[in-house]
């Protein structure tokens, strides 16, 4: 339904109202306003060339693959020991 704020099939837009002149008309058709031609601007003075910037140096990864693998293994070991300790806990009647 046009005017409900949700664009639905058959609507180009839906701004939540049925007011013309706000970019979406009362029939939910997008409005385009003609633009006025502008005067050409005067060219600007060329600026002096700047020195090229030096490319960034490649950096080493913060954690090499071996360290990541080691950390993952430690985490799995911790989780495994937590599960084992939970199983070993005696249950009181």
C-alpha positions, 0 to 999 in steps of 0.5 A: 500500500502506497504511503505505508513506508515499505516499498512494495511491488509496483512502487518505485519508492515509499516515504511513508506519506502521500505528499508530492514534491518530497522526492516520492509522489503520492502514487509512490513514483520517484520524483526527479527535479530538473537541474538547472545548468551551472556556469562553467568554473574557471580552471584552477592553477596547477599545483606543484607535484608532490614527491611520490610516497614510499610503498609500505614495507611488508610486515610479518604476520603477528602470529605465525601459523605454528603459534596459532596451531599451538594455541588451538591445541592448548585450547582443545586440551583445556576443553578436554580436561574440563569435560573429563573433570566434569565426568569424574565428579561424584554425584551425591544422592 
